[in-house]
Amino acid sequence: MTEIDVIIPAVVAFLSAALTLMTGFGLGTILTPVFLIFYDVKIAILIVAVVHLANNLLKLSLFSRHVSPDILKRFGVLTLAGAFIGAFFQGKMDSSLVKILLGLSLVFLGIKEATGFGEKVRLPKRIDFLGGFLSGLLGGFVGNQGAIRSAYLLNYNIPKETFVATAALIASVVDITRIPLYIFNNKDVLADNLFLLFIVTASAFAGTFAGKKFLNKISLKTFKIYVAATIIIIGTLLALRII
């Protein structure tokens, strides 16, 4: 392991954590391909997963008082159930068409919010159970649950801190359910890369604190446009089958 093998992933971790604090997703999406340039796939997947969890727990600690129990009851639990089912069927079906349809849906939802049309048309709360389950199902199936979750959370007229906190809690629970298996199957990989894990996690933490300062300075309208724009980008990449 050379210095450049640590420095570049650490810098990317800082920047991506700062940029994705508000979106509720994206840290793993950015970090994974960067790690794959420098490390074996087992190291990349495990380190990124642990950093992702640690960073979500940090975000949760910073915004814990803003978590919405109401949204968690109506949306979060069924998201997890859907994610498990989607992950189970992931290797049994061709996900190409699903990715394209999902990408187009995300582009539509992102444009709806970015243009302000989302303020006029909100999905009724009585179908939250369906939205939660489908977001988890599709997320587990194609591996981009965060983008779907954030797109649906934009449907709620909630403060930006509540958005960040609730998304972080749901993401943390999802991570906690999958990471122990990764660690159990790759104990040696983790033990051999503790220094790398520490540096990248510390960099992500610093990025999260930087992102928090930015979050405090922007308006709710700007926040929603930023999240919506990121959702459009991810949706476009999915539709074009780039990710």
LINDACOR-V540233 format. One record per residue. N is the residue number from 1. RES is the residue in three letters. SS is DSSP state (h for helix, s for strand, l for the rest). PHI is phi as a letter, one per 40 degrees, with the letter a starting at -180 (NA if undefined). PSI is psi in whole degrees, 0 to 359 (* if undefined). Layout:
n;res;ss;phi;psi
N;RES;SS;PHI;PSI
N;RES;SS;PHI;PSI
This chain:
n;res;ss;phi;psi
1;MET;l;NA;120
2;THR;l;c;172
3;GLU;h;c;320
4;ILE;h;c;330
5;ASP;h;c;339
6;VAL;h;b;318
7;ILE;h;c;311
8;ILE;h;c;311
9;PRO;h;d;325
10;ALA;h;c;317
11;VAL;h;c;317
12;VAL;h;c;322
13;ALA;h;c;317
14;PHE;h;c;308
15;LEU;h;c;316
16;SER;h;c;323
17;ALA;h;c;321
18;ALA;h;c;317
19;LEU;h;c;331
20;THR;h;c;0
21;LEU;l;d;317
22;MET;l;c;333
23;THR;l;c;334
24;GLY;l;g;4
25;PHE;l;a;167
26;GLY;l;h;339
27;LEU;h;c;311
28;GLY;h;c;323
29;THR;h;c;323
30;ILE;h;c;316
31;LEU;h;c;319
32;THR;h;d;307
33;PRO;h;c;329
34;VAL;h;c;315
35;PHE;h;c;324
36;LEU;h;c;339
37;ILE;h;c;325
38;PHE;h;b;338
39;TYR;l;b;162
40;ASP;l;c;153
41;VAL;h;d;324
42;LYS;h;c;317
43;ILE;h;c;315
44;ALA;h;c;310
45;ILE;h;c;316
46;LEU;h;c;311
47;ILE;h;c;315
48;VAL;h;c;320
49;ALA;h;c;316
50;VAL;h;c;318
51;VAL;h;c;319
52;HIS;h;c;314
53;LEU;h;c;312
54;ALA;h;d;319
55;ASN;h;c;324
56;ASN;h;c;321
57;LEU;h;c;324
58;LEU;h;c;313
59;LYS;h;d;320
60;LEU;h;c;320
61;SER;h;c;327
62;LEU;h;c;330
63;PHE;h;b;19
64;SER;h;d;325
65;ARG;h;c;352
66;HIS;h;c;359
67;VAL;l;c;138
68;SER;l;c;104
69;PRO;h;c;327
70;ASP;h;c;314
71;ILE;h;c;321
72;LEU;h;c;319
73;LYS;h;c;318
74;ARG;h;c;344
75;PHE;h;b;312
76;GLY;h;c;314
77;VAL;h;c;315
78;LEU;h;c;337
79;THR;h;c;316
80;LEU;h;c;316
81;ALA;h;c;315
82;GLY;h;c;322
83;ALA;h;c;319
84;PHE;h;c;315
85;ILE;h;c;317
86;GLY;h;c;318
87;ALA;h;c;324
88;PHE;h;c;320
89;PHE;h;c;358
90;GLN;h;d;317
91;GLY;h;c;1
92;LYS;h;b;354
93;MET;l;b;158
94;ASP;l;c;117
95;SER;l;c;1
96;SER;h;d;309
97;LEU;h;c;321
98;VAL;h;c;318
99;LYS;h;c;318
100;ILE;h;c;313
101;LEU;h;c;319
102;LEU;h;c;317
103;GLY;h;d;315
104;LEU;h;c;322
105;SER;h;c;318
106;LEU;h;c;321
107;VAL;h;c;316
108;PHE;h;c;312
109;LEU;h;c;322
110;GLY;h;c;316
111;ILE;h;c;322
112;LYS;h;d;317
113;GLU;h;c;320
114;ALA;h;c;328
115;THR;l;c;353
116;GLY;l;g;355
117;PHE;h;c;332
118;GLY;h;c;335
119;GLU;h;c;333
120;LYS;h;c;329
121;VAL;l;b;111
122;ARG;l;b;140
123;LEU;l;c;135
124;PRO;l;c;143
125;LYS;h;c;338
126;ARG;h;c;345
127;ILE;h;b;16
128;ASP;h;d;322
129;PHE;h;d;323
130;LEU;h;c;316
131;GLY;h;c;318
132;GLY;h;c;314
133;PHE;h;c;314
134;LEU;h;c;323
135;SER;h;c;319
136;GLY;h;c;318
137;LEU;h;c;309
138;LEU;h;c;323
139;GLY;h;c;316
140;GLY;h;c;329
141;PHE;h;c;315
142;VAL;h;b;354
143;GLY;l;g;18
144;ASN;l;b;51
145;GLN;h;c;325
146;GLY;h;d;317
147;ALA;h;c;319
148;ILE;h;c;316
149;ARG;h;c;315
150;SER;h;c;322
151;ALA;h;c;319
152;TYR;h;c;324
153;LEU;h;c;333
154;LEU;l;c;340
155;ASN;l;c;335
156;TYR;l;c;139
157;ASN;l;c;78
158;ILE;l;b;157
159;PRO;l;c;155
160;LYS;h;c;325
161;GLU;h;c;323
162;THR;h;c;321
163;PHE;h;d;309
164;VAL;h;c;314
165;ALA;h;c;314
166;THR;h;c;318
167;ALA;h;c;320
168;ALA;h;c;321
169;LEU;h;c;314
170;ILE;h;c;316
171;ALA;h;c;322
172;SER;h;c;318
173;VAL;h;c;318
174;VAL;h;c;316
175;ASP;h;c;317
176;ILE;h;c;331
177;THR;h;c;337
178;ARG;h;b;329
179;ILE;h;c;320
180;PRO;h;d;324
181;LEU;h;c;319
182;TYR;h;d;312
183;ILE;h;c;316
184;PHE;h;c;320
185;ASN;h;c;347
186;ASN;l;b;45
187;LYS;h;d;319
188;ASP;h;c;322
189;VAL;h;c;316
190;LEU;h;c;315
191;ALA;h;c;325
192;ASP;h;c;351
193;ASN;l;b;32
194;LEU;h;c;323
195;PHE;h;c;314
196;LEU;h;c;315
197;LEU;h;d;316
198;PHE;h;c;312
199;ILE;h;c;314
200;VAL;h;c;321
201;THR;h;c;316
202;ALA;h;c;321
203;SER;h;c;319
204;ALA;h;c;320
205;PHE;h;c;315
206;ALA;h;c;321
207;GLY;h;c;323
208;THR;h;c;318
209;PHE;h;c;323
210;ALA;h;c;318
211;GLY;h;c;326
212;LYS;h;c;321
213;LYS;h;c;320
214;PHE;h;c;321
215;LEU;h;d;321
216;ASN;h;c;339
217;LYS;h;c;343
218;ILE;l;c;159
219;SER;l;c;165
220;LEU;h;c;322
221;LYS;h;c;314
222;THR;h;c;320
223;PHE;h;d;312
224;LYS;h;c;321
225;ILE;h;c;319
226;TYR;h;c;312
227;VAL;h;c;315
228;ALA;h;c;319
229;ALA;h;c;320
230;THR;h;c;321
231;ILE;h;c;320
232;ILE;h;c;317
233;ILE;h;c;312
234;ILE;h;c;319
235;GLY;h;c;319
236;THR;h;c;316
237;LEU;h;c;321
238;LEU;h;c;313
239;ALA;h;c;325
240;LEU;l;c;0
241;ARG;l;g;35
242;ILE;l;c;330
243;ILE;l;b;*
